[in-house]
Amino acid sequence: MTKSEYMDMYDVVGIAMEVHRLLGRGLAEQVNQEAFAIEMNLRKMDVEREKKLQLRYKNVTLEKTYVADFFYKGIVIEFKSVDEIIPDHRAQLFNYMRIARQNRGVLFNFGERHLHTERYLFQPEDDDFVLLTHENYMQYISD
């Protein structure tokens, strides 16, 4: 991941923080999504809302589709408004990242007192997802 790609994730987190600061916690996911889309548009950031994802099997597109909350510059963005994030929420984001063939994803939970944010990097060569933290993110940034 380049520094620019990381900064795109950073910008997305900042926008979600603004939404959480103004609306508070516990509102429906759709309310936070709408406010996030408004904020992205105000900042002239071209975001795709409710991005339809389709999976292929042996060169055939499967009928089953998935819908990611947002897609911005190769970042899959998922919103929740729950008491706490559980493994199923992460699995949903990871599946969307795989299906979309994108290596960056952000999971937000607007249901907690403070906005809960998890930034992930998918490493397909290891089939592994890495939680990016303040302590480790620099080791994943290339020049």
Buried (B, 14 or more C-beta within 10 A) or exposed (E): BEEEBBEBBEBBBEBBBBBBEEBEBBBEBEBBBBBBBEBBEEEEBEBEBEBEBEBEEEEEEEEEEBEBBBBBBBBBBBBBBBEEBEEEBBEBBBBBBBBBEBBBBBBBBBBBEEBBBBBBBBEEEEEEBBEBEEEEBEEBBEE
